[in-house]
Amino acid sequence: MFSNISQLCQEYGAVKDIADNTFVPSNVPDVCSPIHLNLVARHGTRSPTKKRMREVDKLATHLELLLRDVKEQNLSLKKVPAWLWGWQSPWKGKVTGGELTNVGEVELYHLAIRIRERFPDVFNEEYHPDIYIYIR
């Protein structure tokens, strides 16, 4: 999708100050310590929606037909990239969409690690699901 961080920054300007190291964190006095943290974070990487999956499946079918026609008509294949032959949608056969991918899980895990490292006093107790409730 994005080949480098500057391309990502152009698309999502909100992360630009972090990517180019111009972000200046708040200056919190040493006598202050956090007692509570509210974090609003967008979900990690997700799979496409069912609608998008169907569109990619249609694209794969269309490409397959085009390549077959080119071959049957003995047209030049010099400009057809090798990876295009036999390409299938990575979502082929999936019935649901929009789920958090493995990459998305890792992204959120690392976000949690960074937050815990940044605010160790807030997260000094052992996690227990009966005490800490997930609110969606």
TASULDA-V895515 format. One record per residue. N is the residue number from 1. RES is the residue in three letters. OMEGA is omega in degrees with one decimal (NA if undefined). Layout:
<<N;RES;OMEGA> <N;RES;OMEGA>>
This chain:
<<1;MET;176.5> <2;PHE;-176.5> <3;SER;178.2> <4;ASN;-174.5> <5;ILE;-179.4> <6;SER;176.7> <7;GLN;177.0> <8;LEU;-178.7> <9;CYS;178.0> <10;GLN;-179.1> <11;GLU;-177.4> <12;TYR;-176.2> <13;GLY;-176.5> <14;ALA;-178.6> <15;VAL;-174.1> <16;LYS;-177.8> <17;ASP;177.5> <18;ILE;-176.6> <19;ALA;-178.7> <20;ASP;174.2> <21;ASN;175.3> <22;THR;179.4> <23;PHE;177.8> <24;VAL;-179.7> <25;PRO;178.2> <26;SER;177.2> <27;ASN;-177.5> <28;VAL;178.8> <29;PRO;-178.7> <30;ASP;-178.4> <31;VAL;179.7> <32;CYS;174.8> <33;SER;-178.3> <34;PRO;176.5> <35;ILE;-177.3> <36;HIS;179.5> <37;LEU;170.3> <38;ASN;-179.1> <39;LEU;173.9> <40;VAL;-177.8> <41;ALA;175.7> <42;ARG;-179.2> <43;HIS;176.5> <44;GLY;-178.0> <45;THR;-179.3> <46;ARG;174.7> <47;SER;178.2> <48;PRO;175.0> <49;THR;178.5> <50;LYS;179.9> <51;LYS;179.7> <52;ARG;177.6> <53;MET;178.1> <54;ARG;178.7> <55;GLU;179.1> <56;VAL;175.6> <57;ASP;177.6> <58;LYS;177.5> <59;LEU;179.6> <60;ALA;178.3> <61;THR;179.4> <62;HIS;178.1> <63;LEU;178.9> <64;GLU;178.5> <65;LEU;178.5> <66;LEU;-179.8> <67;LEU;177.5> <68;ARG;179.0> <69;ASP;179.1> <70;VAL;-179.2> <71;LYS;-178.4> <72;GLU;-178.8> <73;GLN;179.6> <74;ASN;176.4> <75;LEU;-178.3> <76;SER;178.8> <77;LEU;-175.6> <78;LYS;-175.2> <79;LYS;178.8> <80;VAL;-179.9> <81;PRO;-177.4> <82;ALA;-176.5> <83;TRP;-177.0> <84;LEU;179.2> <85;TRP;178.3> <86;GLY;179.7> <87;TRP;175.5> <88;GLN;177.2> <89;SER;175.9> <90;PRO;-178.4> <91;TRP;-178.0> <92;LYS;178.3> <93;GLY;178.2> <94;LYS;-177.4> <95;VAL;178.7> <96;THR;-179.4> <97;GLY;176.1> <98;GLY;-179.8> <99;GLU;173.3> <100;LEU;179.1> <101;THR;176.0> <102;ASN;177.3> <103;VAL;178.4> <104;GLY;177.2> <105;GLU;179.8> <106;VAL;177.5> <107;GLU;-178.7> <108;LEU;176.5> <109;TYR;-178.9> <110;HIS;173.8> <111;LEU;179.8> <112;ALA;178.6> <113;ILE;179.8> <114;ARG;179.2> <115;ILE;179.2> <116;ARG;178.2> <117;GLU;-178.1> <118;ARG;-177.4> <119;PHE;-176.1> <120;PRO;-179.3> <121;ASP;-179.7> <122;VAL;-175.7> <123;PHE;-177.8> <124;ASN;178.3> <125;GLU;177.4> <126;GLU;179.4> <127;TYR;173.2> <128;HIS;-174.1> <129;PRO;177.7> <130;ASP;-178.5> <131;ILE;-177.0> <132;TYR;-174.6> <133;ILE;175.0> <134;TYR;179.7> <135;ILE;-178.9> <136;ARG;NA>>
